[in-house]
Amino acid sequence: MSTVIKNFDNWKKFLGERVVQAERAGLSEDTISKLAFEIGEFLDRKVDPQNASNRAIKELWDVGDDSERQTIARLMVKLAKENA
C-alpha cells in the first residue's frame, strides 16, 4: 500500500494537488466532486483503511446514503484543496 494512502496528511496533500491540476485543466467544481464520489466508492470497495483518519471517513461513508456520500466527497475536495 502506498505511503500516500497510509499517511492522512500525505493523502490530503496528494488529493489537493490533483484537485488543483483538475481545475487548471478546466474541470468544474461539480465535475471534480463527482469524480471524488466515484473514487470514494472505489476506495470503499477495494481499500482497507490504514490509519484512524481514513477508517473514520470509511465508517461515515458506510453509514451515509447516496446524498450524504456526495457531501462527504465534496468536503474531501475542499479539505484536499486547502492542503495542496
C-alpha positions in Angstrom: 0.0 0.0 0.0 1.3 3.4 -0.9 2.7 5.7 1.8 0.4 8.4 0.4 -2.7 6.4 1.5 -1.2 5.3 4.8 -0.5 8.8 6.0 -3.5 11.1 6.1 -1.6 14.3 5.8 0.2 12.9 2.6 -3.2 11.8 1.3 -4.7 15.3 1.8 -1.8 16.9 0.0 -1.8 14.4 -2.8 -5.6 14.9 -3.3 -5.2 18.6 -3.1 -2.5 18.7 -5.8 -4.8 16.6 -8.0 -7.8 19.0 -7.4 -5.6 22.0 -8.4 -4.5 20.1 -11.5 -8.1 19.3 -12.4 -9.1 22.9 -12.0 -6.2 24.1 -14.2 -7.3 21.6 -16.8 -10.7 23.2 -16.8 -12.8 20.8 -14.8 -15.7 22.4 -12.9 -16.1 22.0 -9.1 -19.2 19.9 -9.8 -17.2 17.5 -12.1 -14.4 17.3 -9.5 -16.9 16.4 -6.8 -18.5 13.7 -8.9 -15.1 12.2 -9.6 -14.3 12.4 -5.9 -17.6 10.5 -5.2 -16.6 7.8 -7.7 -13.1 7.5 -6.1 -14.8 7.2 -2.7 -17.0 4.4 -4.0 -13.9 2.6 -5.4 -11.9 3.0 -2.2 -14.9 1.8 -0.1 -15.0 -1.4 -2.0 -11.2 -2.0 -2.6 -9.1 -0.4 0.1 -8.8 -1.3 3.7 -8.1 2.0 5.6 -4.6 2.0 7.0 -5.0 4.7 9.7 -7.6 6.1 12.1 -8.4 9.1 10.0 -9.1 7.0 6.9 -11.1 4.5 9.0 -13.3 7.2 10.4 -14.1 8.5 6.8 -14.9 5.0 5.7 -17.2 4.4 8.6 -19.0 7.7 7.8 -19.2 6.7 4.1 -20.6 3.3 5.1 -23.5 4.7 7.1 -24.3 7.5 4.7 -26.8 7.4 2.0 -26.0 8.5 -1.6 -26.6 12.2 -0.8 -24.6 12.1 2.3 -21.7 10.3 0.5 -21.8 13.1 -2.1 -21.5 15.6 0.7 -18.5 13.7 2.1 -16.9 13.7 -1.4 -17.4 17.5 -1.7 -16.0 18.1 1.7 -12.9 15.9 1.0 -12.3 18.0 -2.2 -12.5 21.2 -0.1 -10.2 19.8 2.6 -7.7 18.5 0.0 -7.7 21.8 -1.9 -6.8 23.6 1.4 -3.8 21.2 1.8 -2.5 21.5 -1.8 
